[in-house]
Amino acid sequence: MKNIKDLIKKRWFANALAGCITVAFYLILSNINLVWETIMGFIGYFSTVIGGIVIAYLMNPLAEVYQRKVFKKVNSESARWTLSIVCSVVTVVLFVAVIMSMLIPQLFESVVTFVGNIDSYAKALQTFLHTSIKNYEKFEHLVVSSENIINTVVNYIKDNSSKIIDISTSAGKSVVTWVISFILSVYMLSAKHRICNGAKQFMEATLTEEHFNSIMSFLNRCNFILNRYVVFSLIDGLIVGSVNAIFMLIFGMQYIGLVSVVVGVTNLVPTFGPIVGGVIGGFILLMVKPVHALIFIIFIILLQTVDGYIIKPKLFGNTLGISGLLILLFILVGGSIWGIIGILIAIPLAAITDYIYREIFMPYLKSRHKKLKNNSESPQKVPVASDEESTGKSKKSGGQKK
């Protein structure tokens, strides 16, 4: 290590290292698409493992709740954790089964209804455009253009309806992958304490005490942010979906389960999710009864206003404490890089970045600035001659006098 530090201090080595880094950075930027495809392809090989880690992390808070609240009287810690994992798995499986039992039949029915009545929908829309714009000669060309667009969309849907089989096949492969990831997550949860203890022992053996404590503090803070965000986002989505289901039930609307699940799930996506959920739900209801679609859109606007200004502040409080501009920036960047996954993790990533900036980077800069300021203000020390040097000088001066 000392030889490496001495080598870095040499000017020729520093210049050569800077040149190599510059060339490597230029090659990466000039081939950014190839580099990104290579990275994503490499990650794709571990998609099942990554999915298992994500599912295990999401199930961990539920297992801890069972461990603290339900099985707290069980003496054996391993038995308590095993029972908590079993109950968590049963809870998740039952929840997914209930959602799928409501979602799949209504989704199939809505698709069949849409494909079967698409001609009548197109004719009704064309009639509406004719009756609305027939008195305005300036807009007659818009009617012709809109009719062409409608006919094109209808023909495209009819011609590509056979692709539903391909979509179903790819969806089936994804389901198999997620099932394997789910099974893997159960094994990861069962080995959670062993994995965490092993990682902690490795860091203690390789790091200094100061670095170990700082890294553990950082990881605990990141875990706190992610856990709180995931748990309260799921609670918020459940509240919004339930309120939407109650509203649709009161007004006698159809596809209550399908629309409510769509609204609740899309509510997990920050900023743009509620808009997408409202549009999808309104479109589904438009196929059945346009009046219900209009009422639904108005209700969704009111519900999202209440959710944004009352429900979410009550749930999250000041835990995240980040600006809206930073969240929007991370949503745009994350969405462009990782798609829907990037949008979902944008807020916790923004919170972690803000924490690094405020709690780690800024204190480091302040301490460094203070140290440099103290060094510049401290008086320069005048070298003091030793006793031997002073004695020698006095003898020399005495000899010169003689």
C-alpha positions in Angstrom: 0.0 0.0 0.0 2.9 2.4 0.8 4.5 1.7 -2.5 1.3 2.5 -4.3 1.0 5.8 -2.5 4.6 6.7 -3.3 4.0 5.8 -6.9 0.9 8.0 -7.1 2.9 11.0 -5.8 5.2 10.7 -8.8 4.2 13.2 -11.6 4.7 10.9 -14.6 2.5 8.2 -13.0 -0.3 10.7 -12.2 -0.2 12.1 -15.8 -0.3 8.6 -17.3 -3.2 7.6 -15.0 -5.1 10.7 -15.9 -4.6 10.0 -19.6 -5.8 6.4 -19.3 -8.9 7.5 -17.4 -9.6 10.2 -20.1 -9.3 7.7 -22.9 -11.5 5.1 -21.1 -14.1 7.8 -20.4 -14.1 8.8 -24.1 -14.5 5.2 -25.3 -17.4 4.7 -22.9 -19.2 7.8 -24.0 -18.6 7.1 -27.7 -20.0 3.5 -27.3 -22.6 4.3 -24.6 -25.4 2.2 -26.3 -23.2 -0.8 -26.6 -22.0 -0.5 -23.0 -25.5 -0.1 -21.7 -26.8 -3.1 -23.7 -23.9 -5.1 -22.3 -24.6 -4.1 -18.7 -28.4 -4.8 -19.1 -27.6 -8.1 -20.8 -25.3 -9.1 -17.9 -28.0 -8.1 -15.4 -30.6 -10.1 -17.3 -28.7 -13.3 -16.5 -29.3 -12.6 -12.8 -32.9 -11.3 -13.2 -34.3 -14.3 -11.3 -31.9 -13.7 -8.4 -32.5 -10.0 -8.4 -36.3 -10.6 -8.4 -35.8 -12.9 -5.4 -33.9 -10.3 -3.5 -36.5 -7.7 -4.2 -39.4 -9.9 -3.1 -37.5 -11.0 0.0 -36.9 -7.3 0.9 -40.6 -6.5 0.4 -41.8 -9.4 2.4 -39.3 -8.8 5.3 -41.4 -6.0 7.0 -44.4 -8.3 7.0 -42.4 -11.1 8.5 -41.0 -8.8 11.2 -44.6 -7.7 12.1 -45.6 -11.4 12.5 -42.5 -12.0 14.6 -43.0 -9.0 16.9 -46.8 -9.1 17.2 -48.1 -12.6 16.6 -45.3 -15.0 17.7 -43.7 -12.9 20.4 -44.4 -15.6 23.0 -42.5 -18.3 21.1 -39.3 -18.8 23.0 -37.1 -20.2 20.2 -35.9 -17.4 17.9 -35.5 -19.6 14.9 -39.0 -21.2 15.3 -40.4 -17.7 15.7 -38.8 -16.5 12.5 -39.8 -19.7 10.6 -43.4 -19.3 11.6 -43.3 -15.6 10.6 -42.0 -16.5 7.1 -44.7 -19.2 6.7 -47.5 -16.7 7.6 -46.0 -14.0 5.4 -45.9 -16.4 2.4 -49.5 -17.5 3.0 -50.6 -13.9 3.3 -49.0 -12.8 0.1 -50.2 -15.9 -1.9 -53.8 -15.4 -0.6 -53.6 -11.6 -1.5 -52.4 -12.3 -5.0 -54.9 -15.0 -5.5 -57.8 -12.8 -4.5 -56.6 -10.0 -6.7 -56.1 -12.3 -9.7 -59.5 -13.8 -9.2 -61.1 -10.4 -9.5 -58.7 -9.0 -12.1 -58.4 -11.7 -14.8 -62.2 -12.5 -15.4 -63.1 -8.8 -15.6 -60.1 -8.0 -17.7 -61.0 -10.8 -20.2 -64.6 -9.6 -20.3 -63.6 -6.0 -20.9 -61.2 -7.0 -23.7 -63.9 -9.2 -25.4 -66.5 -6.4 -25.0 -64.1 -3.8 -26.5 -63.1 -6.0 -29.5 -66.7 -7.1 -30.2 -68.1 -3.5 -30.0 -65.2 -1.6 -31.6 -67.2 -1.0 -34.8 -70.1 0.5 -32.9 -67.7 2.6 -30.8 -66.1 4.0 -34.0 -69.5 4.8 -35.6 -70.7 6.5 -32.4 -67.6 8.6 -32.2 -67.9 9.6 -35.9 -71.6 10.5 -35.4 -70.6 12.6 -32.4 -68.0 14.5 -34.4 -70.4 15.1 -37.3 -73.1 16.5 -35.1 -70.7 18.6 -33.1 -68.8 20.2 -35.9 -71.3 20.2 -38.8 -72.2 23.9 -38.3 -68.6 25.0 -38.5 -67.3 24.8 -42.1 -63.7 25.6 -41.0 -63.5 22.4 -39.0 -65.0 20.0 -41.7 -61.5 18.8 -42.6 -61.0 17.8 -38.9 -64.0 15.4 -39.2 -62.5 13.7 -42.3 -59.1 13.5 -40.6 -60.5 12.1 -37.4 -62.6 9.5 -39.4 -59.4 8.4 -41.1 -57.6 8.1 -37.8 -60.5 6.1 -36.2 -60.6 3.7 -39.2 -56.9 3.2 -39.1 -57.0 2.4 -35.3 -59.9 0.0 -35.8 -58.2 -1.8 -38.6 -55.0 -2.1 -36.7 -56.7 -3.6 -33.7 -58.5 -6.1 -35.9 -55.4 -7.1 -37.9 -53.2 -7.5 -34.8 -55.6 -9.2 -32.5 -53.7 -12.5 -33.2 -50.7 -11.0 -31.4 -52.6 -11.5 -28.1 -51.3 -15.1 -28.2 -47.7 -13.9 -28.3 -48.4 -11.5 -25.5 -50.0 -14.3 -23.5 -46.9 -16.5 -24.1 -44.5 -13.8 -22.9 -46.7 -13.1 -19.9 -46.6 -16.8 -19.1 -42.8 -16.8 -19.2 -42.7 -13.8 -16.9 -45.1 -15.5 -14.4 -42.8 -18.6 -14.3 -39.8 -16.3 -13.7 -41.5 -14.5 -10.9 -42.7 -17.8 -9.3 -39.1 -19.0 -9.2 -38.0 -15.7 -7.8 -40.7 -16.0 -5.1 -39.5 -19.4 -4.1 -35.9 -18.1 -4.0 -37.0 -15.2 -1.8 -38.4 -17.6 0.8 -34.9 -19.3 1.1 -33.3 -15.8 1.3 -35.7 -14.8 4.1 -34.9 -18.0 6.0 -31.2 -17.3 5.7 -31.5 -13.6 6.4 -29.8 -13.5 9.8 -26.9 -15.7 8.6 -26.4 -13.6 5.5 -26.5 -10.3 7.5 -24.1 -11.6 10.2 -21.7 -12.9 7.6 -21.6 -9.6 5.7 -21.2 -7.7 9.0 -18.3 -9.9 10.1 -16.6 -9.5 6.7 -16.8 -5.7 6.9 -15.5 -5.7 10.5 -12.5 -7.8 9.4 -11.7 -5.6 6.4 -12.5 -2.1 7.5 -11.4 0.2 10.3 -13.8 0.8 13.2 -14.5 4.3 12.0 -15.3 3.3 8.4 -17.3 0.3 9.6 -19.5 2.5 11.8 -20.0 5.1 9.1 -21.0 2.5 6.5 -23.4 0.7 8.9 -25.0 4.1 9.8 -25.4 4.8 6.1 -26.9 1.4 5.3 -29.3 1.6 8.3 -30.5 5.0 7.1 -31.0 3.7 3.5 -32.9 0.7 4.9 -35.1 3.0 7.0 -36.0 5.2 4.0 -36.7 2.3 1.7 -38.8 0.4 4.3 -40.9 3.4 5.2 -41.4 4.4 1.6 -42.5 0.8 0.5 -44.8 0.2 3.5 -46.6 3.5 3.4 -46.8 3.5 -0.4 -48.6 0.1 -0.2 -50.9 1.4 2.5 -51.6 4.5 0.4 -52.4 2.4 -2.7 -54.7 0.1 -0.6 -56.6 3.1 0.8 -57.0 4.8 -2.6 -58.1 1.5 -4.3 -60.6 0.7 -1.4 -62.1 4.2 -1.5 -62.5 4.0 -5.3 -64.2 0.5 -5.0 -66.7 1.9 -2.4 -67.5 4.9 -4.7 -68.0 2.7 -7.7 -70.2 0.3 -5.7 -72.4 3.2 -4.4 -72.9 4.5 -8.0 -73.6 1.0 -9.4 -70.7 1.0 -11.8 -69.3 -2.1 -13.5 -65.8 -3.6 -13.4 -65.4 -2.5 -9.8 -62.6 -4.9 -9.0 -60.6 -4.3 -12.3 -60.8 -0.5 -12.1 -60.0 -0.3 -8.4 -57.0 -2.6 -8.7 -55.7 -0.5 -11.7 -56.2 2.7 -9.7 -54.5 1.3 -6.6 -51.6 -0.1 -8.4 -50.9 2.9 -10.6 -51.1 5.1 -7.5 -47.8 3.5 -6.4 -46.1 5.2 -9.4 -45.3 8.8 -8.3 -46.6 11.8 -10.3 -47.7 10.1 -13.5 -49.3 7.0 -12.0 -52.6 8.5 -10.9 -53.1 10.1 -14.3 -52.5 6.8 -16.0 -54.9 5.0 -13.6 -57.6 7.6 -14.2 -57.3 7.3 -18.0 -57.4 3.5 -18.0 -60.3 3.4 -15.6 -62.2 6.0 -17.5 -61.6 4.2 -20.8 -62.9 0.9 -19.4 -66.1 2.6 -18.1 -66.5 4.5 -21.4 -67.1 1.1 -23.2 -70.0 0.4 -20.9 -71.6 3.8 -20.0 -70.0 7.2 -20.9 -71.8 8.9 -18.0 -70.1 6.7 -15.5 -66.8 7.4 -17.1 -67.3 11.2 -16.7 -68.4 10.7 -13.0 -65.4 8.5 -12.4 -62.9 11.0 -13.9 -64.3 13.8 -11.7 -64.1 11.6 -8.6 -60.5 10.5 -9.4 -59.4 14.1 -9.6 -60.9 14.8 -6.2 -59.5 11.6 -4.7 -56.0 12.3 -5.9 -56.2 15.9 -4.6 -57.2 14.5 -1.2 -54.5 11.9 -1.4 -51.8 14.3 -2.3 -52.6 17.0 0.3 -54.0 15.0 3.2 -53.4 11.2 3.1 -49.7 11.1 1.9 -48.5 13.9 4.3 -50.1 12.1 7.2 -48.5 8.8 6.2 -45.0 9.9 5.2 -44.7 13.0 7.5 -41.3 14.6 7.3 -39.4 11.3 6.8 -38.2 12.0 3.3 -38.0 15.8 3.4 -36.9 16.2 -0.2 -37.9 18.9 -2.7 -40.5 18.2 -5.5 -37.9 19.3 -8.1 -35.5 16.7 -7.1 -38.2 14.0 -7.1 -39.3 15.1 -10.6 -35.7 15.0 -11.8 -35.1 11.5 -10.5 -38.5 10.3 -12.0 -37.5 11.6 -15.5 -34.0 10.2 -15.3 -35.0 6.9 -13.7 -37.9 6.5 -16.2 -35.6 7.1 -19.2 -33.0 4.6 -17.9 -34.9 1.8 -16.2 -38.5 2.4 -17.4 -41.3 1.7 -14.9 -38.8 0.3 -12.3 -36.8 3.6 -12.4 -40.0 5.6 -11.8 -41.0 3.3 -8.8 -37.6 3.7 -7.1 -37.1 7.4 -8.0 -38.4 8.8 -4.7 -36.3 6.6 -2.4 -33.2 7.1 -4.6 -33.8 10.9 -4.4 -34.1 10.6 -0.6 -30.9 8.7 -0.3 -29.1 11.1 -2.5 -30.4 14.0 -0.5 -29.2 12.2 2.7 -25.7 11.7 1.3 -25.5 15.3 0.3 -26.7 16.8 3.6 -25.3 14.3 6.1 -22.1 13.2 4.5 -20.9 15.4 1.7 -21.6 18.8 3.2 -20.1 18.0 6.7 -17.0 16.7 4.9 -16.7 20.0 2.9 -17.2 22.1 6.1 -14.6 20.2 8.1 -12.1 20.4 5.2 -12.8 24.1 4.8 -12.3 24.7 8.5 -9.1 22.8 8.5 -7.7 24.8 5.6 -8.8 28.0 7.2 -7.1 27.1 10.5 -3.9 26.2 8.6 -3.8 29.5 6.7 -4.5 31.6 9.8 -1.9 29.9 12.1 1.4 31.9 12.4 4.4 30.5 10.7 6.9 29.0 13.2 10.4 30.5 13.2 13.0 27.8 13.4 14.8 27.8 16.8 18.5 27.0 16.8 19.7 24.1 18.9 22.1 24.5 21.8 25.0 23.0 19.9 24.4 25.3 16.9 24.3 28.4 19.1 27.4 27.3 21.0 29.3 26.8 17.8 28.2 30.1 16.4 29.4 31.9 19.6 32.8 30.2 19.4 33.1 31.1 15.8 32.3 34.8 16.4 34.7 34.8 19.4 37.6 33.4 17.3 37.0 36.1 14.6 37.2 38.8 17.2 40.6 37.6 18.3 
